[in-house]
């Protein structure tokens, strides 16, 4: 009887540990928006895009493959009908030229979206409240597929025969001798 009770307690602790692990991992995913760690410091910048795809809060902001910060918010600007992405950049990355460009990139073929910053050449740098004006929207795979198929459907059938030629040979007239 004692052995059976210890197995039940061990199983219960194992299941409880599994739930705690699942909760921890869920809060650490970028798309969840939930974080267990304290608020990070840095400066805030923004950029307006025509289309952000499925960019989520918590997605990384990177330059040359190095994560500089994260996306803190995505909203629509009703005056321009563009998506405005608010980003927090870590304070140690304070030498980003203010003429840099931002683009929405994809991590792998089916991966999540992130903001990629391309360095500009200005002598002045982004600071708290700056806005990146040069932007490139997300490449939405569904739109590309639709454009490809609509372009294929609108093409006329391939005809290699000259104009007026139906491709059928005229029958030869037989002459009797």
Rosetta silent file (secondary structure, phi, psi, omega in degrees, C-alpha in Angstrom):
SEQUENCE: XXXXXXXXXXXXXXXXXXXXXXXXXXXXXXXXXXXXXXXXXXXXXXXXXXXXXXXXXXXXXXXXXXXXXXXXXXXXXXXXXXXXXXXXXXXXXXXXXXXXXXXXXXXXXXXXXXXXXXXXXXXXXXXXXXXXXXXXXXXXXXXXXXXXXXXXXXXXXXXXXXXXXXXXXXXXXXXXX
SCORE:     score description
SCORE:     0.000 S_00000001
   1 L     0.000  -38.543  179.828    0.000    0.000    0.000 S_00000001
   2 H   -64.928  -39.791 -179.775    2.847    2.381    0.799 S_00000001
   3 H   -64.277  -39.438 -179.804    4.470    1.761   -2.603 S_00000001
   4 H   -65.086  -39.229  179.314    1.216    2.551   -4.420 S_00000001
   5 H   -66.353  -40.865  179.342    0.867    5.890   -2.608 S_00000001
   6 H   -67.399  -32.206  176.190    4.426    6.984   -3.504 S_00000001
   7 H   -67.231  -41.707  178.570    3.764    6.194   -7.188 S_00000001
   8 H   -63.663  -42.837  178.765    0.634    8.378   -7.111 S_00000001
   9 H   -65.631  -43.203  178.225    2.528   11.266   -5.488 S_00000001
  10 H   -61.769  -41.755  178.617    5.388   10.928   -7.979 S_00000001
  11 H   -65.292  -42.802  178.421    2.965   10.903  -10.918 S_00000001
  12 H   -62.102  -42.657  177.619    1.134   13.949   -9.553 S_00000001
  13 H   -64.914  -37.968  179.227    4.402   15.871   -9.145 S_00000001
  14 H   -64.641  -43.896  178.812    5.465   14.894  -12.670 S_00000001
  15 H   -65.621  -42.434  178.082    2.167   16.145  -14.151 S_00000001
  16 H   -61.175  -43.086  176.841    2.376   19.366  -12.105 S_00000001
  17 H   -61.626  -37.951  177.113    5.946   19.944  -13.338 S_00000001
  18 H   -63.046  -43.224  178.329    4.710   19.417  -16.920 S_00000001
  19 H   -65.802  -40.378  178.222    2.002   22.067  -16.517 S_00000001
  20 H   -63.787  -42.568  178.013    4.450   24.548  -14.977 S_00000001
  21 H   -62.565  -42.674  179.112    6.884   23.943  -17.864 S_00000001
  22 H   -62.884  -42.515  177.670    4.101   24.416  -20.412 S_00000001
  23 H   -62.411  -43.914  179.424    3.041   27.693  -18.781 S_00000001
  24 H   -62.007  -47.201 -179.082    6.623   28.959  -18.759 S_00000001
  25 H   -65.439  -36.144  179.037    7.208   28.086  -22.425 S_00000001
  26 H   -64.257  -39.317 -179.282    3.893   29.645  -23.457 S_00000001
  27 H   -74.783  -15.728 -178.840    4.779   32.944  -21.835 S_00000001
  28 H   -94.149   -6.208  177.372    8.162   33.017  -23.532 S_00000001
  29 L   -71.267  137.639 -179.154    6.859   32.713  -27.094 S_00000001
  30 H   -60.175  -33.801 -175.699    7.152   36.017  -29.011 S_00000001
  31 H   -78.527  -11.840 -177.577    3.596   35.809  -30.333 S_00000001
  32 H   -76.183  -28.503 -178.527    2.021   35.412  -26.905 S_00000001
  33 L    78.952   -5.701  179.144    2.742   38.966  -25.787 S_00000001
  34 L  -100.415  135.809  178.541    3.251   37.667  -22.237 S_00000001
  35 L  -135.771  141.659  177.636    6.656   37.872  -20.612 S_00000001
  36 L   -91.405  -19.678 -178.396    7.810   36.819  -17.165 S_00000001
  37 L   -81.772  166.140 -176.134   10.933   38.973  -17.150 S_00000001
  38 L   -71.030  166.233  179.727   11.052   42.610  -16.121 S_00000001
  39 L   -63.124  137.408 -178.575   10.496   45.556  -18.457 S_00000001
  40 L   -92.410  150.929  178.617   13.476   46.226  -20.685 S_00000001
  41 L   -94.732  167.704  179.562   15.055   49.619  -21.145 S_00000001
  42 L   148.115 -163.878  178.591   15.950   51.283  -24.391 S_00000001
  43 E  -120.963  158.234 -173.986   14.475   53.785  -26.797 S_00000001
  44 E  -110.577  134.864  176.612   11.352   53.601  -28.906 S_00000001
  45 E  -131.335  169.520  178.216   11.079   54.103  -32.661 S_00000001
  46 E  -142.912  163.796  177.254    8.317   53.533  -35.196 S_00000001
  47 E  -152.608  144.137  179.547    7.844   52.807  -38.883 S_00000001
  48 E  -106.508  133.413 -177.769    4.772   52.808  -41.163 S_00000001
  49 E  -126.335  150.712  173.800    4.200   49.945  -43.613 S_00000001
  50 L   -69.773  -36.378 -178.097    1.595   49.271  -46.311 S_00000001
  51 L  -150.620  127.703  178.997    1.333   45.654  -45.135 S_00000001
  52 L  -104.102    3.977 -179.197    2.903   43.948  -42.104 S_00000001
  53 L    62.828 -129.465  178.469    1.669   40.442  -42.914 S_00000001
  54 L  -111.627   40.481  177.289    1.302   38.537  -39.664 S_00000001
  55 L   -62.094  131.912 -175.913    3.892   40.500  -37.676 S_00000001
  56 L  -114.425  156.189  171.958    3.242   39.974  -33.967 S_00000001
  57 L   -62.382  134.641 -178.027    4.018   41.894  -30.799 S_00000001
  58 L    97.165   -7.848  178.297    7.243   40.508  -29.372 S_00000001
  59 L   -66.115  148.023 -178.300    8.772   39.746  -32.777 S_00000001
  60 E   -70.879  152.903  169.984   12.487   40.560  -33.006 S_00000001
  61 E  -114.799  122.894 -174.232   13.943   43.698  -34.571 S_00000001
  62 E  -135.814  159.941  175.649   17.308   42.912  -36.093 S_00000001
  63 E  -137.810  125.353  179.497   20.125   44.345  -38.157 S_00000001
  64 L    55.208   34.469  177.957   22.640   42.130  -39.969 S_00000001
  65 L    84.199   -2.579  179.706   21.278   39.114  -38.072 S_00000001
  66 E  -100.686  127.718  179.175   21.776   40.682  -34.629 S_00000001
  67 E   -74.127  120.966 -178.620   18.651   41.194  -32.522 S_00000001
  68 E   -98.108  -24.392 -176.146   18.471   44.856  -31.496 S_00000001
  69 E  -179.616 -151.132 -178.527   15.080   44.863  -29.792 S_00000001
  70 E  -150.209  162.237  177.234   11.499   43.814  -30.288 S_00000001
  71 E   -76.923  127.732  179.913    8.142   44.903  -31.663 S_00000001
  72 E  -103.698  -18.369  179.257    6.042   46.484  -28.912 S_00000001
  73 E  -170.281  151.024  175.494    2.901   47.282  -30.868 S_00000001
  74 E  -133.468  126.550 -179.610    1.204   47.211  -34.254 S_00000001
  75 E  -143.502  168.080  177.283   -1.681   49.559  -35.024 S_00000001
  76 E  -100.844  137.821  173.655   -3.397   51.168  -38.000 S_00000001
  77 E   -95.247  110.472 -174.629   -3.005   54.866  -38.758 S_00000001
  78 L   -70.432  -15.342  177.783   -6.472   55.919  -39.915 S_00000001
  79 L   -77.721  -38.566 -176.915   -5.130   59.052  -41.631 S_00000001
  80 L  -109.490   -9.583 -176.299   -2.820   57.154  -44.009 S_00000001
  81 L    57.792   39.656  175.678   -4.332   53.636  -43.739 S_00000001
  82 E  -116.478  156.414  176.536   -0.902   52.222  -43.017 S_00000001
  83 E   -86.438  125.893  179.043    0.211   49.854  -40.290 S_00000001
  84 E  -102.477  124.431 -179.833    2.434   51.591  -37.740 S_00000001
  85 E  -105.577  121.390  176.498    4.919   49.335  -35.962 S_00000001
  86 E   -97.500  129.282 -175.853    6.249   50.541  -32.608 S_00000001
  87 E  -125.898  148.908  172.653    9.617   49.056  -31.655 S_00000001
  88 E  -111.268  124.721  178.710   11.857   49.128  -28.603 S_00000001
  89 E  -107.448  132.752  178.203   15.587   49.120  -29.336 S_00000001
  90 L   -58.004  142.398 -175.832   18.054   48.193  -26.579 S_00000001
  91 L   -60.717  -25.813 -179.364   19.994   51.212  -25.337 S_00000001
  92 L   -72.035  -13.881  177.676   23.361   49.693  -26.221 S_00000001
  93 L  -102.569   68.316 -174.965   22.434   49.938  -29.925 S_00000001
  94 L  -105.144   16.577  179.696   22.392   53.733  -30.113 S_00000001
  95 L  -117.054   36.467  177.366   24.426   54.181  -33.316 S_00000001
  96 L   -87.840  119.310 -178.826   21.758   53.306  -35.890 S_00000001
  97 E   -57.305  142.738 -176.094   21.818   55.980  -38.642 S_00000001
  98 L   -76.507   -4.527  173.546   18.546   57.896  -38.870 S_00000001
  99 L  -101.605   20.197  177.778   18.290   57.324  -42.633 S_00000001
 100 L   -67.465  161.181  177.528   18.153   53.543  -42.150 S_00000001
 101 E  -113.810  156.621  179.011   15.383   51.512  -43.768 S_00000001
 102 E  -125.223  141.682  177.119   13.056   48.928  -42.231 S_00000001
 103 E  -140.398  153.526  176.154   11.489   45.905  -43.872 S_00000001
 104 E   -91.376  119.502 -176.962    9.264   43.050  -42.771 S_00000001
 105 E  -113.351  164.973  177.713   11.188   39.814  -43.237 S_00000001
 106 E  -115.688  135.719  175.968   10.307   36.134  -42.825 S_00000001
 107 L   -83.915   98.511 -178.407   12.295   33.661  -40.749 S_00000001
 108 L    77.455 -172.970 -175.752   12.600   30.772  -43.203 S_00000001
 109 L   -69.725  -43.525 -178.372    9.953   29.668  -45.687 S_00000001
 110 L  -119.290   18.268 -176.400    7.071   29.346  -43.218 S_00000001
 111 L   -77.232  179.215  179.242    8.583   31.094  -40.217 S_00000001
 112 L   -74.799  167.478  179.627    7.364   34.087  -38.290 S_00000001
 113 E   -90.802  154.007  173.061    7.852   37.677  -39.334 S_00000001
 114 E  -148.512  165.684  179.207   10.392   40.116  -37.919 S_00000001
 115 E   -97.745  122.912  175.841   11.540   43.662  -38.634 S_00000001
 116 E  -103.819  131.980  178.485   14.890   43.940  -40.394 S_00000001
 117 E  -108.577  128.197  175.270   16.730   47.255  -40.306 S_00000001
 118 E  -101.069  129.668 -175.266   19.185   48.147  -43.048 S_00000001
 119 L   -67.389  138.640  173.693   21.850   50.634  -42.060 S_00000001
 120 L   -93.170 -164.210 -177.931   21.881   54.046  -43.696 S_00000001
 121 L  -124.039   11.989 -176.573   24.865   56.341  -44.052 S_00000001
 122 L   -72.385  158.639  177.510   23.888   59.416  -42.045 S_00000001
 123 L   -88.445  -11.615  177.161   26.047   60.913  -39.326 S_00000001
 124 L  -101.712  156.404 -170.663   23.026   61.378  -37.041 S_00000001
 125 E  -121.076  159.162  175.538   21.392   58.474  -35.234 S_00000001
 126 L   -63.605  143.647  177.448   17.915   57.261  -34.289 S_00000001
 127 L  -136.683  178.668 -178.467   16.752   58.396  -30.867 S_00000001
 128 L   -56.952  125.608  179.772   13.668   57.971  -28.694 S_00000001
 129 L    92.602   -3.029  179.979   10.585   58.895  -30.744 S_00000001
 130 L   -68.352  155.288  176.115   12.284   58.671  -34.162 S_00000001
 131 E  -124.428  132.440  175.429   10.410   57.331  -37.156 S_00000001
 132 E   -84.598  122.522 -175.245   11.934   55.288  -39.961 S_00000001
 133 L   -94.538  -28.790  178.995   10.504   56.628  -43.222 S_00000001
 134 E   -87.229  108.913 -176.989   12.025   54.205  -45.740 S_00000001
 135 E  -131.166  154.617  174.252   10.052   50.972  -45.391 S_00000001
 136 E  -129.497  124.012 -174.678    9.384   47.825  -47.371 S_00000001
 137 L   -71.053  170.601  179.413    6.212   45.892  -46.622 S_00000001
 138 L   -66.734  146.148  174.720    5.869   42.192  -45.976 S_00000001
 139 L   -91.422  107.274 -176.295    5.984   39.818  -48.900 S_00000001
 140 L   -91.737  117.841 -174.909    2.702   37.917  -48.591 S_00000001
 141 H   -60.007  -38.562 -179.632    3.010   34.502  -50.205 S_00000001
 142 H   -62.596  -39.456  178.423   -0.709   34.234  -50.956 S_00000001
 143 H   -64.428  -40.768  178.470   -0.627   37.501  -52.932 S_00000001
 144 H   -63.741  -41.695  179.569    2.308   36.273  -55.017 S_00000001
 145 H   -65.024  -43.057  178.327    0.545   33.002  -55.793 S_00000001
 146 H   -61.785  -42.686  178.659   -2.646   34.842  -56.770 S_00000001
 147 H   -63.845  -40.114 -179.757   -0.730   37.200  -59.061 S_00000001
 148 H   -62.560  -49.653 -177.309    1.080   34.286  -60.682 S_00000001
 149 H   -70.296  -34.953  177.481   -2.093   32.326  -61.383 S_00000001
 150 H   -69.831  -32.566  175.645   -4.072   35.357  -62.541 S_00000001
 151 H   -68.606  -36.902  178.097   -1.207   36.228  -64.888 S_00000001
 152 H   -69.566  -36.585 -178.241   -1.191   32.683  -66.243 S_00000001
 153 H   -71.626  -29.687 -177.013   -4.967   32.711  -66.736 S_00000001
 154 H   -85.619   -9.020  178.558   -4.938   35.994  -68.656 S_00000001
 155 L   -73.544  140.378  175.556   -2.289   34.856  -71.161 S_00000001
 156 L   -69.845  156.189  178.439   -3.615   33.828  -74.581 S_00000001
 157 L   -59.571  147.400 -178.716   -3.034   30.195  -75.552 S_00000001
 158 L   -71.142  118.726  178.447    0.379   29.564  -77.056 S_00000001
 159 L  -125.126  116.312  179.464    0.074   29.538  -80.822 S_00000001
 160 L   -96.142   -4.793  179.561    3.132   28.877  -82.868 S_00000001
 161 L   -79.982  147.155  177.942    1.234   28.732  -86.172 S_00000001
 162 L   -63.888  158.384 -178.871    1.263   31.831  -88.392 S_00000001
 163 L   -60.258  137.256  178.141   -1.795   34.087  -88.420 S_00000001
 164 L    89.293  -16.880  179.644   -4.608   32.786  -90.611 S_00000001
 165 L   -91.860  121.031 -178.984   -3.267   29.240  -90.546 S_00000001
 166 L   -85.182   -9.225  178.198   -5.582   26.930  -88.678 S_00000001
 167 L    95.969  -13.426 -179.955   -3.027   24.183  -88.639 S_00000001
 168 L   -93.906  134.939 -179.745   -5.077   21.848  -90.855 S_00000001
 169 L   -78.198  142.270  178.056   -3.633   21.060  -94.241 S_00000001
 170 L   -71.114  138.664 -179.137   -5.848   21.718  -97.265 S_00000001
 171 L   -66.565  143.732  178.408   -6.928   18.471  -98.933 S_00000001
 172 L   -83.764  141.771  178.011   -5.163   17.650 -102.185 S_00000001
 173 L   -87.804  132.472  178.606   -7.225   17.321 -105.312 S_00000001
 174 L   -88.394  138.881  175.601   -6.749   14.123 -107.132 S_00000001
 175 L  -114.467  139.864  178.712   -6.422   14.255 -110.861 S_00000001
 176 L   -96.348  143.181 -179.236   -7.086   11.269 -113.069 S_00000001
 177 L  -110.371    0.000    0.000   -4.779   10.430 -115.914 S_00000001
